[in-house]
Amino acid sequence: MTRLLRSPRGTVSGPTEVDAAGRVAAAWRELRRCSRQLRERAQATEREPLDTSQLDGLEFLIQRTGWRMSELASALRVDASTATRVVDSLVSAGLAERTRATDDARCVMAAATPRGRRRYAAHEEHRRTIMRALLAEFSERDRERMASLMEDLVSAVDRIMAERLDG
């Protein structure tokens, strides 16, 4: 059985299965679309907007003093060439820098610059403000349940991806 999923604005996203898997898939699509709109609005106020891959890269680069490119690629869930392109764009923007590893001069390390750390901190504050506003609609209990369920969903995606890569 199918039904049309209606958003709070009354728009129709298309036919969707009534079962839970179909509802989750439809909600996932709507969240992706909404997050794109939020990102575009935030970027409209920036002189040099960063795309999602740059923000993801910067998020990891600020977490420690340096990353081997292979480690960064793994953390970002991308291949090494994609991680290299992300770092290239951040280096060009002055938000990251490359150095040689002290224990192996053949190995390239990437790290956030002070400017990159400031830029990410500003982005993170904006993101937290939006997230607090969105979650204010829910009770504390529902926020905790939602967080747990989303963490479980990420774990399930990781398991499925590992099974597909292994099998």
ROVEXMI-218229 format. One line per field, with one value per residue (C-alpha): residue in three letters; x, y, z. Coordinates in Angstrom, 2 decimals. Each point is the difference from the previous one (the first is absolute). Layout:
REM ROVEXMI-218229
resn	c(Ala / ...)
X	c(X / ...)
Y	c(Y / ...)
Z	c(Z / ...)
REM end
This chain:
REM ROVEXMI-218229
resn	c(Met / Thr / Arg / Leu / Leu / Arg / Ser / Pro / Arg / Gly / Thr / Val / Ser / Gly / Pro / Thr / Glu / Val / Asp / Ala / Ala / Gly / Arg / Val / Ala / Ala / Ala / Trp / Arg / Glu / Leu / Arg / Arg / Cys / Ser / Arg / Gln / Leu / Arg / Glu / Arg / Ala / Gln / Ala / Thr / Glu / Arg / Glu / Pro / Leu / Asp / Thr / Ser / Gln / Leu / Asp / Gly / Leu / Glu / Phe / Leu / Ile / Gln / Arg / Thr / Gly / Trp / Arg / Met / Ser / Glu / Leu / Ala / Ser / Ala / Leu / Arg / Val / Asp / Ala / Ser / Thr / Ala / Thr / Arg / Val / Val / Asp / Ser / Leu / Val / Ser / Ala / Gly / Leu / Ala / Glu / Arg / Thr / Arg / Ala / Thr / Asp / Asp / Ala / Arg / Cys / Val / Met / Ala / Ala / Ala / Thr / Pro / Arg / Gly / Arg / Arg / Arg / Tyr / Ala / Ala / His / Glu / Glu / His / Arg / Arg / Thr / Ile / Met / Arg / Ala / Leu / Leu / Ala / Glu / Phe / Ser / Glu / Arg / Asp / Arg / Glu / Arg / Met / Ala / Ser / Leu / Met / Glu / Asp / Leu / Val / Ser / Ala / Val / Asp / Arg / Ile / Met / Ala / Glu / Arg / Leu / Asp / Gly)
X	c(0.00 / 1.29 / -0.91 / 1.18 / 2.28 / -1.01 / 2.40 / -1.20 / -0.26 / -2.44 / 2.25 / 0.09 / 3.33 / -1.29 / -1.40 / 1.47 / -0.37 / -2.14 / 2.32 / 2.63 / 2.87 / -1.80 / -0.86 / 3.61 / 1.24 / -2.45 / 0.96 / 3.70 / -0.62 / -1.89 / 2.77 / 2.58 / -2.01 / -0.57 / 3.66 / 0.95 / -2.30 / 1.45 / 3.54 / -0.80 / -1.47 / 3.04 / 2.36 / -1.82 / 1.41 / 3.59 / 2.55 / 1.68 / -2.49 / 1.26 / -1.67 / -0.99 / 3.17 / 2.16 / -1.94 / 0.30 / 3.75 / 0.45 / -2.02 / 2.55 / 3.06 / -0.78 / -0.20 / 3.76 / 3.30 / 0.40 / -1.57 / 1.60 / -1.99 / -0.98 / -1.37 / -1.91 / -1.48 / -1.16 / -1.52 / -1.80 / -1.18 / 1.51 / 2.91 / 3.45 / -0.28 / -3.23 / 1.59 / 2.95 / -2.33 / -1.77 / 3.32 / 1.16 / -3.06 / 0.50 / 3.69 / -0.92 / -2.46 / 2.66 / -1.99 / 2.41 / 3.66 / 2.11 / 3.19 / 2.17 / -0.37 / 2.85 / 0.29 / -0.23 / 0.93 / -1.85 / -3.29 / -2.03 / -1.87 / -2.87 / -1.02 / -2.35 / 1.53 / -1.04 / -2.23 / -1.56 / -0.65 / -1.72 / -2.03 / -1.17 / -0.84 / -2.25 / -1.70 / -0.47 / -1.59 / -2.44 / -0.80 / -0.60 / -2.33 / -2.09 / 0.03 / -1.11 / -2.89 / -1.02 / 0.18 / -1.91 / -3.12 / 0.59 / -0.05 / 3.30 / -1.04 / -0.73 / 3.30 / 1.89 / -1.94 / 0.60 / 3.73 / 0.24 / -1.98 / 2.10 / 3.21 / -1.43 / -0.85 / 3.59 / 1.26 / -2.37 / 1.24 / 3.60 / -0.85 / -1.76 / 2.88 / 2.56 / -2.01 / -0.23 / 3.74 / 0.86 / -2.49)
Y	c(0.00 / 3.49 / 3.43 / 3.53 / 1.40 / 3.49 / 2.41 / 2.54 / 2.54 / -2.32 / -0.79 / -3.48 / -1.74 / -2.90 / -3.49 / -1.76 / -3.44 / 0.02 / -2.36 / 1.34 / -0.47 / 2.06 / 2.71 / 0.18 / 0.19 / 2.81 / 1.89 / -0.46 / 1.57 / 2.90 / 0.57 / 0.00 / 2.59 / 2.14 / -0.15 / 1.14 / 3.01 / 0.84 / -0.32 / 2.22 / 2.68 / -0.10 / 0.17 / 3.02 / 2.06 / -1.22 / 1.66 / -3.33 / -2.79 / -3.49 / -3.05 / -3.04 / -1.94 / 2.94 / 0.38 / -3.74 / 0.13 / 3.01 / -1.66 / -2.81 / 2.18 / 2.11 / -3.09 / -0.59 / 1.51 / -2.04 / -2.75 / -2.42 / 0.17 / -3.67 / 0.54 / 3.06 / -1.86 / -2.77 / 2.46 / 1.82 / -3.34 / 0.84 / -1.21 / 1.56 / 2.03 / 1.62 / 0.84 / 1.50 / 2.21 / 1.15 / 0.90 / 1.71 / 2.26 / 0.77 / 0.78 / 2.33 / 1.81 / 0.35 / -2.23 / -2.95 / -0.72 / -2.97 / -1.18 / -3.11 / -2.54 / 0.15 / -3.80 / -0.54 / 2.80 / -1.81 / 0.48 / 3.19 / 1.36 / 2.47 / 2.38 / 2.92 / 3.47 / 2.48 / 1.62 / -3.41 / -0.56 / 3.39 / -0.61 / -3.38 / 1.38 / 2.63 / -2.65 / -2.29 / 2.78 / 0.71 / -3.72 / -0.36 / 3.00 / -1.54 / -3.44 / 1.42 / 1.78 / -3.15 / -2.22 / 2.47 / -1.44 / -3.31 / -1.10 / -0.88 / -3.68 / 0.16 / 1.81 / -2.76 / -2.71 / 1.74 / 0.31 / -3.69 / -1.13 / 2.13 / -1.41 / -3.50 / 0.84 / 1.11 / -3.26 / -1.99 / 1.81 / -0.77 / -3.70 / -0.21 / 1.76 / -2.31 / -3.06 / 1.24 / 0.72 / -3.38 / -2.01)
Z	c(0.00 / -0.76 / 1.21 / -0.59 / 2.67 / 1.00 / 1.59 / 2.58 / -2.85 / -1.74 / -2.94 / -1.42 / -0.34 / -2.07 / 0.44 / 2.99 / 1.49 / 3.14 / 1.88 / 2.38 / -2.46 / -2.60 / 2.52 / 1.20 / -3.61 / -0.76 / 3.16 / -0.86 / -3.45 / 1.55 / 2.57 / -2.79 / -1.90 / 3.10 / 0.97 / -3.51 / 0.39 / 3.42 / -1.37 / -2.99 / 2.27 / 2.27 / -2.98 / -1.40 / 2.87 / -0.45 / -2.24 / -0.75 / 0.72 / 0.72 / -1.45 / 2.04 / -0.77 / 1.08 / 3.25 / 0.65 / -0.63 / 2.23 / 2.75 / 0.17 / -0.53 / 3.09 / 2.21 / 0.15 / -1.07 / -3.16 / -2.09 / -2.40 / -3.22 / 0.24 / 3.52 / -1.09 / -2.97 / 2.31 / 2.47 / -2.83 / -1.47 / -3.39 / -2.11 / 0.31 / -3.20 / 1.22 / 3.36 / -1.88 / -2.05 / 3.18 / 1.61 / -3.21 / 0.09 / 3.70 / -0.55 / -2.89 / 2.29 / 2.72 / 2.37 / 0.05 / -0.55 / -0.99 / 1.66 / -0.10 / 2.77 / 2.48 / 0.11 / -3.78 / -2.41 / -2.81 / 1.85 / -0.42 / 3.01 / -0.05 / 2.77 / 0.48 / 0.07 / 2.71 / -2.62 / -0.73 / 3.70 / 0.30 / -3.13 / 1.23 / 3.47 / -1.60 / -2.14 / 3.01 / 2.06 / -2.82 / -0.34 / 3.75 / 0.01 / -2.77 / 1.62 / 3.35 / -1.72 / -1.87 / 3.06 / 2.20 / -1.65 / 1.80 / 3.63 / 1.68 / -0.09 / -3.74 / -0.68 / 1.82 / -1.86 / -3.32 / 0.69 / 0.94 / -3.02 / -2.36 / 1.53 / -0.47 / -3.63 / -0.66 / 1.55 / -2.20 / -3.10 / 1.05 / 0.43 / -3.36 / -1.76 / 1.65 / -1.05 / -3.59 / -0.12 / 1.52 / -2.05)
REM end
